[in-house]
Amino acid sequence: MKALLSFAGSLVGWAGLTVCLVAGIIRIRGVFHFSGFETMTLFNAGVALLVAGAFVKLEALGWDRPH
């Protein structure tokens, strides 16, 4: 279960990083809307995914300690 949580956290974190990078590159090119969303909204969604991935990885680290 710990390995699954760790993998899920990494997957969500990488997805968040990808969304942030794509939103940033699109915004730097001067486009304010992409696929019906503002680029800053997409960037915020990427940050939320990064934070969620960090929390899942933190939970996976906590599985080593006795409760």
PDB file of N, CA, C and O in Angstrom:
ATOM      1  N   MET A   1       0.817  -1.192   0.000  1.00  0.00           N
ATOM      2  CA  MET A   1       0.000   0.000   0.000  1.00  0.00           C
ATOM      3  C   MET A   1       0.867   1.264   0.000  1.00  0.00           C
ATOM      4  O   MET A   1       0.537   2.266  -0.635  1.00  0.00           O
ATOM      5  N   LYS A   2       1.991   1.186   0.735  1.00  0.00           N
ATOM      6  CA  LYS A   2       2.887   2.344   0.773  1.00  0.00           C
ATOM      7  C   LYS A   2       3.443   2.641  -0.619  1.00  0.00           C
ATOM      8  O   LYS A   2       3.529   3.802  -1.017  1.00  0.00           O
ATOM      9  N   ALA A   3       3.816   1.611  -1.350  1.00  0.00           N
ATOM     10  CA  ALA A   3       4.361   1.805  -2.692  1.00  0.00           C
ATOM     11  C   ALA A   3       3.306   2.402  -3.626  1.00  0.00           C
ATOM     12  O   ALA A   3       3.618   3.238  -4.474  1.00  0.00           O
ATOM     13  N   LEU A   4       2.059   1.966  -3.461  1.00  0.00           N
ATOM     14  CA  LEU A   4       0.977   2.496  -4.287  1.00  0.00           C
ATOM     15  C   LEU A   4       0.732   3.978  -3.981  1.00  0.00           C
ATOM     16  O   LEU A   4       0.542   4.779  -4.896  1.00  0.00           O
ATOM     17  N   LEU A   5       0.738   4.338  -2.697  1.00  0.00           N
ATOM     18  CA  LEU A   5       0.571   5.745  -2.322  1.00  0.00           C
ATOM     19  C   LEU A   5       1.724   6.599  -2.850  1.00  0.00           C
ATOM     20  O   LEU A   5       1.514   7.703  -3.352  1.00  0.00           O
ATOM     21  N   SER A   6       2.921   6.084  -2.731  1.00  0.00           N
ATOM     22  CA  SER A   6       4.085   6.820  -3.216  1.00  0.00           C
ATOM     23  C   SER A   6       4.023   7.025  -4.725  1.00  0.00           C
ATOM     24  O   SER A   6       4.325   8.108  -5.226  1.00  0.00           O
ATOM     25  N   PHE A   7       3.632   5.984  -5.441  1.00  0.00           N
ATOM     26  CA  PHE A   7       3.503   6.093  -6.893  1.00  0.00           C
ATOM     27  C   PHE A   7       2.400   7.076  -7.273  1.00  0.00           C
ATOM     28  O   PHE A   7       2.573   7.886  -8.183  1.00  0.00           O
ATOM     29  N   ALA A   8       1.265   7.005  -6.574  1.00  0.00           N
ATOM     30  CA  ALA A   8       0.153   7.922  -6.852  1.00  0.00           C
ATOM     31  C   ALA A   8       0.564   9.365  -6.582  1.00  0.00           C
ATOM     32  O   ALA A   8       0.215  10.263  -7.348  1.00  0.00           O
ATOM     33  N   GLY A   9       1.299   9.593  -5.503  1.00  0.00           N
ATOM     34  CA  GLY A   9       1.770  10.948  -5.202  1.00  0.00           C
ATOM     35  C   GLY A   9       2.711  11.470  -6.268  1.00  0.00           C
ATOM     36  O   GLY A   9       2.644  12.637  -6.654  1.00  0.00           O
ATOM     37  N   SER A  10       3.585  10.602  -6.738  1.00  0.00           N
ATOM     38  CA  SER A  10       4.500  11.010  -7.809  1.00  0.00           C
ATOM     39  C   SER A  10       3.752  11.311  -9.095  1.00  0.00           C
ATOM     40  O   SER A  10       4.045  12.287  -9.786  1.00  0.00           O
ATOM     41  N   LEU A  11       2.786  10.462  -9.408  1.00  0.00           N
ATOM     42  CA  LEU A  11       2.003  10.654 -10.628  1.00  0.00           C
ATOM     43  C   LEU A  11       1.225  11.971 -10.592  1.00  0.00           C
ATOM     44  O   LEU A  11       1.213  12.720 -11.568  1.00  0.00           O
ATOM     45  N   VAL A  12       0.580  12.242  -9.466  1.00  0.00           N
ATOM     46  CA  VAL A  12      -0.180  13.493  -9.330  1.00  0.00           C
ATOM     47  C   VAL A  12       0.763  14.691  -9.348  1.00  0.00           C
ATOM     48  O   VAL A  12       0.445  15.720  -9.944  1.00  0.00           O
ATOM     49  N   GLY A  13       1.906  14.569  -8.707  1.00  0.00           N
ATOM     50  CA  GLY A  13       2.878  15.663  -8.703  1.00  0.00           C
ATOM     51  C   GLY A  13       3.416  15.979 -10.094  1.00  0.00           C
ATOM     52  O   GLY A  13       3.528  17.146 -10.471  1.00  0.00           O
ATOM     53  N   TRP A  14       3.744  14.947 -10.847  1.00  0.00           N
ATOM     54  CA  TRP A  14       4.232  15.167 -12.211  1.00  0.00           C
ATOM     55  C   TRP A  14       3.150  15.745 -13.108  1.00  0.00           C
ATOM     56  O   TRP A  14       3.430  16.572 -13.976  1.00  0.00           O
ATOM     57  N   ALA A  15       1.908  15.309 -12.896  1.00  0.00           N
ATOM     58  CA  ALA A  15       0.796  15.886 -13.663  1.00  0.00           C
ATOM     59  C   ALA A  15       0.650  17.368 -13.338  1.00  0.00           C
ATOM     60  O   ALA A  15       0.427  18.181 -14.235  1.00  0.00           O
ATOM     61  N   GLY A  16       0.773  17.723 -12.063  1.00  0.00           N
ATOM     62  CA  GLY A  16       0.697  19.118 -11.662  1.00  0.00           C
ATOM     63  C   GLY A  16       1.814  19.948 -12.258  1.00  0.00           C
ATOM     64  O   GLY A  16       1.586  21.066 -12.721  1.00  0.00           O
ATOM     65  N   LEU A  17       3.014  19.406 -12.248  1.00  0.00           N
ATOM     66  CA  LEU A  17       4.144  20.124 -12.836  1.00  0.00           C
ATOM     67  C   LEU A  17       3.925  20.333 -14.328  1.00  0.00           C
ATOM     68  O   LEU A  17       4.223  21.404 -14.856  1.00  0.00           O
ATOM     69  N   THR A  18       3.409  19.322 -15.005  1.00  0.00           N
ATOM     70  CA  THR A  18       3.143  19.437 -16.435  1.00  0.00           C
ATOM     71  C   THR A  18       2.094  20.511 -16.717  1.00  0.00           C
ATOM     72  O   THR A  18       2.258  21.322 -17.629  1.00  0.00           O
ATOM     73  N   VAL A  19       1.019  20.514 -15.934  1.00  0.00           N
ATOM     74  CA  VAL A  19      -0.032  21.523 -16.122  1.00  0.00           C
ATOM     75  C   VAL A  19       0.523  22.920 -15.877  1.00  0.00           C
ATOM     76  O   VAL A  19       0.215  23.848 -16.624  1.00  0.00           O
ATOM     77  N   CYS A  20       1.339  23.080 -14.835  1.00  0.00           N
ATOM     78  CA  CYS A  20       1.947  24.387 -14.557  1.00  0.00           C
ATOM     79  C   CYS A  20       2.853  24.841 -15.696  1.00  0.00           C
ATOM     80  O   CYS A  20       2.796  25.997 -16.113  1.00  0.00           O
ATOM     81  N   LEU A  21       3.680  23.940 -16.194  1.00  0.00           N
ATOM     82  CA  LEU A  21       4.586  24.298 -17.286  1.00  0.00           C
ATOM     83  C   LEU A  21       3.824  24.669 -18.551  1.00  0.00           C
ATOM     84  O   LEU A  21       4.151  25.656 -19.210  1.00  0.00           O
ATOM     85  N   VAL A  22       2.813  23.883 -18.889  1.00  0.00           N
ATOM     86  CA  VAL A  22       2.020  24.174 -20.090  1.00  0.00           C
ATOM     87  C   VAL A  22       1.310  25.512 -19.950  1.00  0.00           C
ATOM     88  O   VAL A  22       1.319  26.325 -20.874  1.00  0.00           O
ATOM     89  N   ALA A  23       0.694  25.741 -18.792  1.00  0.00           N
ATOM     90  CA  ALA A  23      -0.002  27.013 -18.567  1.00  0.00           C
ATOM     91  C   ALA A  23       0.973  28.184 -18.614  1.00  0.00           C
ATOM     92  O   ALA A  23       0.654  29.239 -19.163  1.00  0.00           O
ATOM     93  N   GLY A  24       2.152  28.003 -18.043  1.00  0.00           N
ATOM     94  CA  GLY A  24       3.152  29.071 -18.059  1.00  0.00           C
ATOM     95  C   GLY A  24       3.651  29.379 -19.463  1.00  0.00           C
ATOM     96  O   GLY A  24       3.782  30.546 -19.832  1.00  0.00           O
ATOM     97  N   ILE A  25       3.927  28.362 -20.235  1.00  0.00           N
ATOM     98  CA  ILE A  25       4.409  28.560 -21.605  1.00  0.00           C
ATOM     99  C   ILE A  25       3.337  29.233 -22.454  1.00  0.00           C
ATOM    100  O   ILE A  25       3.627  30.140 -23.235  1.00  0.00           O
ATOM    101  N   ILE A  26       2.091  28.778 -22.292  1.00  0.00           N
ATOM    102  CA  ILE A  26       0.998  29.397 -23.057  1.00  0.00           C
ATOM    103  C   ILE A  26       0.844  30.862 -22.668  1.00  0.00           C
ATOM    104  O   ILE A  26       0.639  31.715 -23.532  1.00  0.00           O
ATOM    105  N   ARG A  27       0.940  31.158 -21.375  1.00  0.00           N
ATOM    106  CA  ARG A  27       0.778  32.540 -20.911  1.00  0.00           C
ATOM    107  C   ARG A  27       1.930  33.419 -21.386  1.00  0.00           C
ATOM    108  O   ARG A  27       1.709  34.577 -21.743  1.00  0.00           O
ATOM    109  N   ILE A  28       3.130  32.905 -21.398  1.00  0.00           N
ATOM    110  CA  ILE A  28       4.287  33.676 -21.872  1.00  0.00           C
ATOM    111  C   ILE A  28       4.139  34.016 -23.352  1.00  0.00           C
ATOM    112  O   ILE A  28       4.603  35.062 -23.808  1.00  0.00           O
ATOM    113  N   ARG A  29       3.489  33.127 -24.096  1.00  0.00           N
ATOM    114  CA  ARG A  29       3.265  33.387 -25.524  1.00  0.00           C
ATOM    115  C   ARG A  29       2.208  34.456 -25.749  1.00  0.00           C
ATOM    116  O   ARG A  29       1.988  34.870 -26.887  1.00  0.00           O
ATOM    117  N   GLY A  30       1.545  34.916 -24.682  1.00  0.00           N
ATOM    118  CA  GLY A  30       0.580  36.000 -24.806  1.00  0.00           C
ATOM    119  C   GLY A  30      -0.861  35.555 -24.959  1.00  0.00           C
ATOM    120  O   GLY A  30      -1.734  36.375 -25.244  1.00  0.00           O
ATOM    121  N   VAL A  31      -1.120  34.280 -24.775  1.00  0.00           N
ATOM    122  CA  VAL A  31      -2.479  33.762 -24.880  1.00  0.00           C
ATOM    123  C   VAL A  31      -3.089  33.759 -23.484  1.00  0.00           C
ATOM    124  O   VAL A  31      -2.512  33.198 -22.553  1.00  0.00           O
ATOM    125  N   PHE A  32      -4.259  34.385 -23.337  1.00  0.00           N
ATOM    126  CA  PHE A  32      -4.881  34.481 -22.026  1.00  0.00           C
ATOM    127  C   PHE A  32      -5.875  33.362 -21.753  1.00  0.00           C
ATOM    128  O   PHE A  32      -6.159  33.066 -20.592  1.00  0.00           O
ATOM    129  N   HIS A  33      -6.407  32.736 -22.791  1.00  0.00           N
ATOM    130  CA  HIS A  33      -7.374  31.651 -22.640  1.00  0.00           C
ATOM    131  C   HIS A  33      -6.906  30.434 -23.424  1.00  0.00           C
ATOM    132  O   HIS A  33      -6.400  30.548 -24.541  1.00  0.00           O
ATOM    133  N   PHE A  34      -7.086  29.272 -22.817  1.00  0.00           N
ATOM    134  CA  PHE A  34      -6.721  28.021 -23.476  1.00  0.00           C
ATOM    135  C   PHE A  34      -7.794  26.986 -23.149  1.00  0.00           C
ATOM    136  O   PHE A  34      -8.049  26.688 -21.982  1.00  0.00           O
ATOM    137  N   SER A  35      -8.404  26.453 -24.172  1.00  0.00           N
ATOM    138  CA  SER A  35      -9.398  25.394 -24.024  1.00  0.00           C
ATOM    139  C   SER A  35     -10.567  25.830 -23.134  1.00  0.00           C
ATOM    140  O   SER A  35     -11.114  25.025 -22.380  1.00  0.00           O
ATOM    141  N   GLY A  36     -10.940  27.097 -23.227  1.00  0.00           N
ATOM    142  CA  GLY A  36     -12.078  27.607 -22.479  1.00  0.00           C
ATOM    143  C   GLY A  36     -11.760  28.045 -21.063  1.00  0.00           C
ATOM    144  O   GLY A  36     -12.659  28.477 -20.342  1.00  0.00           O
ATOM    145  N   PHE A  37     -10.510  27.948 -20.642  1.00  0.00           N
ATOM    146  CA  PHE A  37     -10.103  28.352 -19.303  1.00  0.00           C
ATOM    147  C   PHE A  37      -9.061  29.451 -19.402  1.00  0.00           C
ATOM    148  O   PHE A  37      -8.305  29.518 -20.371  1.00  0.00           O
ATOM    149  N   GLU A  38      -9.025  30.320 -18.385  1.00  0.00           N
ATOM    150  CA  GLU A  38      -7.927  31.281 -18.320  1.00  0.00           C
ATOM    151  C   GLU A  38      -6.651  30.530 -17.969  1.00  0.00           C
ATOM    152  O   GLU A  38      -6.690  29.528 -17.255  1.00  0.00           O
ATOM    153  N   THR A  39      -5.538  31.009 -18.465  1.00  0.00           N
ATOM    154  CA  THR A  39      -4.280  30.314 -18.213  1.00  0.00           C
ATOM    155  C   THR A  39      -3.904  30.361 -16.734  1.00  0.00           C
ATOM    156  O   THR A  39      -3.270  29.432 -16.235  1.00  0.00           O
ATOM    157  N   MET A  40      -4.279  31.415 -16.029  1.00  0.00           N
ATOM    158  CA  MET A  40      -3.981  31.476 -14.592  1.00  0.00           C
ATOM    159  C   MET A  40      -4.806  30.446 -13.820  1.00  0.00           C
ATOM    160  O   MET A  40      -4.347  29.924 -12.805  1.00  0.00           O
ATOM    161  N   THR A  41      -6.002  30.155 -14.285  1.00  0.00           N
ATOM    162  CA  THR A  41      -6.805  29.106 -13.658  1.00  0.00           C
ATOM    163  C   THR A  41      -6.140  27.750 -13.847  1.00  0.00           C
ATOM    164  O   THR A  41      -6.105  26.938 -12.923  1.00  0.00           O
ATOM    165  N   LEU A  42      -5.617  27.507 -15.034  1.00  0.00           N
ATOM    166  CA  LEU A  42      -4.899  26.251 -15.278  1.00  0.00           C
ATOM    167  C   LEU A  42      -3.638  26.172 -14.422  1.00  0.00           C
ATOM    168  O   LEU A  42      -3.296  25.108 -13.907  1.00  0.00           O
ATOM    169  N   PHE A  43      -2.951  27.300 -14.273  1.00  0.00           N
ATOM    170  CA  PHE A  43      -1.761  27.322 -13.430  1.00  0.00           C
ATOM    171  C   PHE A  43      -2.126  27.006 -11.980  1.00  0.00           C
ATOM    172  O   PHE A  43      -1.428  26.238 -11.317  1.00  0.00           O
ATOM    173  N   ASN A  44      -3.216  27.596 -11.486  1.00  0.00           N
ATOM    174  CA  ASN A  44      -3.665  27.314 -10.119  1.00  0.00           C
ATOM    175  C   ASN A  44      -4.056  25.850  -9.948  1.00  0.00           C
ATOM    176  O   ASN A  44      -3.807  25.260  -8.897  1.00  0.00           O
ATOM    177  N   ALA A  45      -4.658  25.271 -10.963  1.00  0.00           N
ATOM    178  CA  ALA A  45      -4.999  23.845 -10.906  1.00  0.00           C
ATOM    179  C   ALA A  45      -3.727  22.996 -10.836  1.00  0.00           C
ATOM    180  O   ALA A  45      -3.687  21.993 -10.125  1.00  0.00           O
ATOM    181  N   GLY A  46      -2.694  23.396 -11.571  1.00  0.00           N
ATOM    182  CA  GLY A  46      -1.418  22.687 -11.506  1.00  0.00           C
ATOM    183  C   GLY A  46      -0.784  22.769 -10.134  1.00  0.00           C
ATOM    184  O   GLY A  46      -0.232  21.787  -9.638  1.00  0.00           O
ATOM    185  N   VAL A  47      -0.861  23.937  -9.519  1.00  0.00           N
ATOM    186  CA  VAL A  47      -0.326  24.097  -8.161  1.00  0.00           C
ATOM    187  C   VAL A  47      -1.108  23.219  -7.184  1.00  0.00           C
ATOM    188  O   VAL A  47      -0.526  22.602  -6.293  1.00  0.00           O
ATOM    189  N   ALA A  48      -2.427  23.168  -7.357  1.00  0.00           N
ATOM    190  CA  ALA A  48      -3.248  22.315  -6.489  1.00  0.00           C
ATOM    191  C   ALA A  48      -2.860  20.844  -6.652  1.00  0.00           C
ATOM    192  O   ALA A  48      -2.817  20.103  -5.670  1.00  0.00           O
ATOM    193  N   LEU A  49      -2.581  20.426  -7.865  1.00  0.00           N
ATOM    194  CA  LEU A  49      -2.143  19.043  -8.084  1.00  0.00           C
ATOM    195  C   LEU A  49      -0.786  18.782  -7.435  1.00  0.00           C
ATOM    196  O   LEU A  49      -0.560  17.715  -6.864  1.00  0.00           O
ATOM    197  N   LEU A  50       0.112  19.757  -7.524  1.00  0.00           N
ATOM    198  CA  LEU A  50       1.420  19.603  -6.873  1.00  0.00           C
ATOM    199  C   LEU A  50       1.269  19.458  -5.361  1.00  0.00           C
ATOM    200  O   LEU A  50       1.925  18.616  -4.748  1.00  0.00           O
ATOM    201  N   VAL A  51       0.417  20.266  -4.769  1.00  0.00           N
ATOM    202  CA  VAL A  51       0.197  20.193  -3.327  1.00  0.00           C
ATOM    203  C   VAL A  51      -0.444  18.864  -2.947  1.00  0.00           C
ATOM    204  O   VAL A  51      -0.054  18.244  -1.958  1.00  0.00           O
ATOM    205  N   ALA A  52      -1.425  18.424  -3.728  1.00  0.00           N
ATOM    206  CA  ALA A  52      -2.075  17.145  -3.453  1.00  0.00           C
ATOM    207  C   ALA A  52      -1.070  15.998  -3.548  1.00  0.00           C
ATOM    208  O   ALA A  52      -1.086  15.082  -2.726  1.00  0.00           O
ATOM    209  N   GLY A  53      -0.202  16.053  -4.547  1.00  0.00           N
ATOM    210  CA  GLY A  53       0.827  15.023  -4.675  1.00  0.00           C
ATOM    211  C   GLY A  53       1.779  15.010  -3.491  1.00  0.00           C
ATOM    212  O   GLY A  53       2.196  13.947  -3.030  1.00  0.00           O
ATOM    213  N   ALA A  54       2.120  16.198  -2.999  1.00  0.00           N
ATOM    214  CA  ALA A  54       3.001  16.285  -1.832  1.00  0.00           C
ATOM    215  C   ALA A  54       2.323  15.702  -0.596  1.00  0.00           C
ATOM    216  O   ALA A  54       2.966  15.010   0.193  1.00  0.00           O
ATOM    217  N   PHE A  55       1.032  15.974  -0.422  1.00  0.00           N
ATOM    218  CA  PHE A  55       0.314  15.417   0.726  1.00  0.00           C
ATOM    219  C   PHE A  55       0.228  13.897   0.645  1.00  0.00           C
ATOM    220  O   PHE A  55       0.357  13.216   1.663  1.00  0.00           O
ATOM    221  N   VAL A  56       0.015  13.368  -0.532  1.00  0.00           N
ATOM    222  CA  VAL A  56      -0.056  11.909  -0.679  1.00  0.00           C
ATOM    223  C   VAL A  56       1.301  11.287  -0.390  1.00  0.00           C
ATOM    224  O   VAL A  56       1.377  10.253   0.273  1.00  0.00           O
ATOM    225  N   LYS A  57       2.373  11.901  -0.879  1.00  0.00           N
ATOM    226  CA  LYS A  57       3.717  11.390  -0.586  1.00  0.00           C
ATOM    227  C   LYS A  57       4.012  11.473   0.912  1.00  0.00           C
ATOM    228  O   LYS A  57       4.639  10.575   1.474  1.00  0.00           O
ATOM    229  N   LEU A  58       3.561  12.544   1.554  1.00  0.00           N
ATOM    230  CA  LEU A  58       3.751  12.689   2.995  1.00  0.00           C
ATOM    231  C   LEU A  58       2.995  11.597   3.749  1.00  0.00           C
ATOM    232  O   LEU A  58       3.500  11.051   4.730  1.00  0.00           O
ATOM    233  N   GLU A  59       1.801  11.285   3.296  1.00  0.00           N
ATOM    234  CA  GLU A  59       1.037  10.198   3.906  1.00  0.00           C
ATOM    235  C   GLU A  59       1.765   8.866   3.726  1.00  0.00           C
ATOM    236  O   GLU A  59       1.778   8.040   4.639  1.00  0.00           O
ATOM    237  N   ALA A  60       2.356   8.657   2.580  1.00  0.00           N
ATOM    238  CA  ALA A  60       3.108   7.417   2.346  1.00  0.00           C
ATOM    239  C   ALA A  60       4.308   7.330   3.282  1.00  0.00           C
ATOM    240  O   ALA A  60       4.651   6.243   3.746  1.00  0.00           O
ATOM    241  N   LEU A  61       4.943   8.454   3.564  1.00  0.00           N
ATOM    242  CA  LEU A  61       6.068   8.446   4.500  1.00  0.00           C
ATOM    243  C   LEU A  61       5.614   8.109   5.912  1.00  0.00           C
ATOM    244  O   LEU A  61       6.357   7.490   6.674  1.00  0.00           O
ATOM    245  N   GLY A  62       4.408   8.510   6.262  1.00  0.00           N
ATOM    246  CA  GLY A  62       3.895   8.251   7.594  1.00  0.00           C
ATOM    247  C   GLY A  62       3.549   6.797   7.840  1.00  0.00           C
ATOM    248  O   GLY A  62       3.336   6.419   8.992  1.00  0.00           O
ATOM    249  N   TRP A  63       3.482   5.968   6.820  1.00  0.00           N
ATOM    250  CA  TRP A  63       3.146   4.557   6.987  1.00  0.00           C
ATOM    251  C   TRP A  63       4.268   3.775   7.651  1.00  0.00           C
ATOM    252  O   TRP A  63       4.051   2.647   8.093  1.00  0.00           O
ATOM    253  N   ASP A  64       5.462   4.351   7.730  1.00  0.00           N
ATOM    254  CA  ASP A  64       6.580   3.655   8.364  1.00  0.00           C
ATOM    255  C   ASP A  64       6.509   3.697   9.888  1.00  0.00           C
ATOM    256  O   ASP A  64       7.044   2.820  10.567  1.00  0.00           O
ATOM    257  N   ARG A  65       5.850   4.717  10.417  1.00  0.00           N
ATOM    258  CA  ARG A  65       5.794   4.879  11.868  1.00  0.00           C
ATOM    259  C   ARG A  65       4.656   4.046  12.455  1.00  0.00           C
ATOM    260  O   ARG A  65       3.611   3.884  11.825  1.00  0.00           O
ATOM    261  N   PRO A  66       4.860   3.526  13.650  1.00  0.00           N
ATOM    262  CA  PRO A  66       3.735   2.830  14.312  1.00  0.00           C
ATOM    263  C   PRO A  66       2.699   3.844  14.777  1.00  0.00           C
ATOM    264  O   PRO A  66       3.044   4.959  15.169  1.00  0.00           O
ATOM    265  N   HIS A  67       1.448   3.458  14.731  1.00  0.00           N
ATOM    266  CA  HIS A  67       0.371   4.382  15.112  1.00  0.00           C
ATOM    267  C   HIS A  67       0.006   4.229  16.556  1.00  0.00           C
ATOM    268  O   HIS A  67      -0.881   4.928  17.047  1.00  0.00           O
TER     269      HIS A  67
END
